[in-house]
Amino acid sequence: MSPTHDEDTFWNLVDEFIERANEACDTAGDPALVSAALLQACSRFNAFSVASASLDRKEFTEEMPSALEFLTGQFHDQLQADLEDYREHYKVYIAKERPDEPLH
């Protein structure tokens, strides 16, 4: 696969997951509940991903600390960037959700 195809696939998957999360918010009624469920699903899937990439249980056990450090670092960096993006574009992203509030 070409890097462009991988990047396109990556962003298409991101968009699909966000769309599904937005749909879940409509049915669950609480974005915090959906967020917690997504975080749990992400954690579980990442554990599967690390385990399935290992040759055996011993290798998996040895890789656990570095995988945990890498994945939590990635989450931290991505969340920090997304929080900054929302801070910069709050009026665009959130104000449309709350049309009755004044835009300051």
Order of alpha helices (4+ residues) and beta strands (2+ residues): alpha-alpha-alpha-alpha
